[in-house]
C-alpha cells in the first residue's frame, strides 16, 4: 500500500489505473480515522495544478536592472520572466554571495514557516536554515504567529509550550472524570483537522461526544456560538479581548468566599499573596469583582458568581483557545488561565486543571505517546540577530531601530536579501499594506514555492518546488502515533524540483556541497534520519522496524499509552521531585523575574490591561473583527481547491455578522460589504447569523491576498485591516484579534476577484 501524509491526515493512494485521474492517484483517508478531514482529498486537482509554478522565473525589472531600487508596487505587479534552471540558480547564488561579501550574513533573512510540509526531510524551514547555516548563518525568527505571546511567557510561569502541549490530559480521562468544562474561546473542531506532521486519527469530535455521554456540562465564553459543537453547551457572550477580566472575577469569588485551595497554592505555587492583593483591591487598583468584570466584558455579574461556585464544587477543566493570546496584552489570559486553575486547586487531578488549546491542533489530548521522530539537522547559526516572528514589517521598515523582548532591548538588522521557503507572509502577517511597504525594501527576495501565491508573485526570483506527491519523505508528528513512508506517487510537474534539489544547486555554486549534502541524496537522507530515530526508539518499549521494512510496509503505527495522560500529575504528587522548569520550580503566579523587568505593559502577575482597540472604547459604528482559522484549508494552503472555494460566496470569503447589525445597515445575506479602518479595507460577502454576538464580525483568514490599486483587498483577507503591533514589550506576539472596523454596503459594483490568476509571464 502507498501512503502520503498531509497536515490534515494520512491518505492511502490508489495505484490501480481506475484510481487515478489525470495521472494523480486517488486519495482515501485511513479506515481507522472516523472523522477524517476533506481538505487533503483535493491534492493534485486541476484547479490547483493550474496555479503551479512550472519553471524558474525572475521579476522583469530585477532581471533588467539588477538588485535594489525596488519602488513600492513593483513587486507583484511586474511580469515574471521564465528562465532555465542554470540561469535562475546562477542569479540567486551570485546575489547571495554579493550580500554576504558586501554586508555580511546579518543582512540575510531566511524566512519560512513550519507548516510547509508534513514530511520531515522536505520541510522548508529545516532546508533553508541548514543551507544558510552552511553559508555562515542568517537572521532568524523566534516563536510563531499562532502562539507568540504564550511561547515567550509560559517558560517563566509553568514551562515551555512544547512540553505543555505534549502533556495535555487525554480526552478519555476527561470523558471519565470531568464534570464541568469551561472554555474561553470554545473548542473549534475545524482547527483540530490539522497537526504539523500529519494526523492518523482525529479525536476532538469523539472526545466531546464521550464527555457529553457521561454528562459533562459545557460552558462556552465566546463572541461566537459555533466554535463548540455541543448543542446543549451554555453560550455566554463576551466582548472580545476581555476574557482576563472574567477570569479575574471568577478568582475573586473563589478567594473572597474561601473556596480556593490554600494547600495547593502554598505547596505548588509562588506569589499568591500578590495575586490576592490585586484581586481584592489591596494593591491600589479596583477589586476584581463580578460587577467590575461585567462593566468590562458584558458578562452578567450574577452568572460569574454562580459559575465560580459551580467550578469549586465540580471536577472542572478550564480551557483557553490560542486565539485569546493573539491580541493586545495576549500574555494576560495565558497567565490568568493558569492562575485561576491554581486557585481552584485541581491541576494534576484526572479531568481537572487547565487546557491550553483543546480545539487548536489534533495532538492536544491525544492518547498516543510522545515519541522521537526523524529530523534534519539544521546545524549551528552563528548570527545572533533575530526577530519575534510577528515583527517582520517592523524589521524591514526600521533597520537599526530597537525593540524590546524578554526584558532586553534588541536592534533590528538591515536586511538586504530575503530567502523564503514554505509559508505565505502575505497571509500570516497583519496590516498587509504596511508589510507591502516593508517588502519593497530588501534588494532581493528569493522564494521557493509550489503555487503562484501572493508571496511568490512578490518575489524577484522564484524557484518552482515539488509537492509531497512528487517526492519521497517521512511523515511524523510527536503525539500522532505514526511514521509514514511517503513514497513518490507522481513525477514533478514540468520543471519543479524539491527544496533539497534547489539548495543542492545553490550549494554547488557557492562551494558548500559537501557541508550541505554530507554526500547523501534524498533517499540516503531519509534512511539516515529514520535510523537515528529508530536508535532513539530502541531505548523505549516501542522499537521500529529497519528502514527497508518500513519503506516497504509504508506505515508504522505506535500503540496508545497504556496509562492515559493527566497533565502535571507527577508535579502535583511530588512538586520537589518533579519540579517545574521555572525560576522557583513551582507555578509562578507572581514572577519576580518579569516584575524585575519593570515593563509598563506586563506586570509581575496576571492583571487586566485595556486593549489598544476594543468595544469598550469603540465609536458607535465600529465593530470588533475576529479573524479565525478557516474551516476549509490550513492557513492559506490549497485556497484554490474546490473544497476551499465551496465555502466562498461568488468567489469571495464570507464575513459573519449578527442579524441585528446587518439589519441596522441594510445588509442581506450574500451582499458584498466592505470592512475598513485607517489601515486598509477588504471586501467580503455577508453571512448573516445569530451565532455571533452584536458588535462583532468574523472573517476567517487564508483567502489569498488580492489588493486593488488602492490596497483594498478584493478577496476577503482580514489581514488587510488587522493591527500590526506586538502583544507587549515582553513577548511581541501577534495582536491580530485586536481590531476595530467599520462595515459598509451593500457594495453594488464590487471589483472582480483575481487572486487565483497566474501572473503575466514571458519566456526569456
Beta strands, then each sheet from edge to edge (+ up, - down):
strand 1: 2-6
strand 2: 9-13
strand 3: 20-21
strand 4: 24-25
strand 5: 27-29
strand 6: 57-59
strand 7: 80-82
strand 8: 108-112
strand 9: 140-142
strand 10: 180-184
strand 11: 217-221
strand 12: 234-236
strand 13: 269-270
strand 14: 316-320
strand 15: 353-355
strand 16: 386-388
strand 17: 402-405
strand 18: 408-411
strand 19: 417-421
strand 20: 444-449
strand 21: 461-464
strand 22: 473-476
strand 23: 482-486
strand 24: 555-557
strand 25: 587-588
strand 26: 622-626
strand 27: 654-658
strand 28: 672-677
strand 29: 680-689
strand 30: 696-699
strand 31: 712-713
strand 32: 740-745
strand 33: 761-763
sheet 1: 1+ 2- 5+
sheet 2: 3+ 4-
sheet 3: 8+ 19+ 20+ 21+ 6- 7+ 33+
sheet 4: 9+ 16+
sheet 5: 12+ 11+ 10+ 14+ 15+
sheet 6: 13+ 25+
sheet 7: 17+ 18-
sheet 8: 22+ 23- 24+
sheet 9: 31+ 29+ 27+ 30- 26- 32+ 28-
end
